[in-house]
């Protein structure tokens, strides 16, 4: 008789508890005491597309709490995780800035009240054939990566404006500075 692995045990436990906040000690117990249960959760989330939320994704969750929001997609297996090198290339190209809302790491996300964390998101989702290639990847904060903001065109926020200036070259930054300086001084 084949032994059931910890990932399969966690998979069954989560499916039996969809929509319920689960504590890490429950997952540990369900895994059969596997020390790598956190890694197995990440594999389910990142490689199989399971919508497992943690306190990084939902401000109602505390550290050590997880929530499988809904039934995961059937038989979805994504290509290997994005390499550290490719991740660094995407973050550098995108100026360490969320490409949807403009938050940078450490900025307070107005939707969650938590400091923003950047993830690497796919432009064409993996479930629709998108690949782990530089041209198909972008930096996204955790809220935008989960699709919770559903950003539409609106008046630029201070954070968005600052982000654009941060991403610009030094000559453009100087031009913005001079324009603001002249505009403010013309009001005096």
Phi, psi and omega in degrees: 000131182285141179280136178279125181285164182297323180297318179293322178296317178295319179304311181295319180298314181296318179298328179281351185231034179300132177085357180253135176291129184243138178272152182300326180295332177290320179293318177303313180295317181295330181284352183086022179083024180289128179291342183256031183296328178297320177295320180295322176298315179297321178297317178298319182287308189276328184258338182241001174075020180289132180279067181266121180259151174231186179296343177286337185255336186221119184291347177281346179266144177263160175307135181089004177248145181223155180216120171271106188297316187209172179300133181289161178296143182285137172050038177263124175229119182272163176295168184308157180302150179297132182291158178299323180294314180293320177301314180298321179296318180294312181299317179296313180300322182269011176063029180051045186223136175298127184280358176255313186246347177090002179291149174243162181305131180098337175297148178277124179285119182294342180277327184249340184077006181254160176293138182291143172236136180267141175238169173257121181247157179266139175287307170260115186301149180301326180292347177250018176096003179295146184252161175278069179237149182310317183291344181250011183240152177208157177280132178222143173289164185298326181292314178293323180297329178276354179078016185284338184272327183045058185302134172239168181295128178207174179303133182299139177274167177301317181298317180297314180299314179299322179298316181296320179292320178300323183282338184288162175287167185299323179296318177292322177298318178296320179297318177297315179302311181297319179298313178297317180301313180294319180296315181293317181292332180287343178279339184289000000 
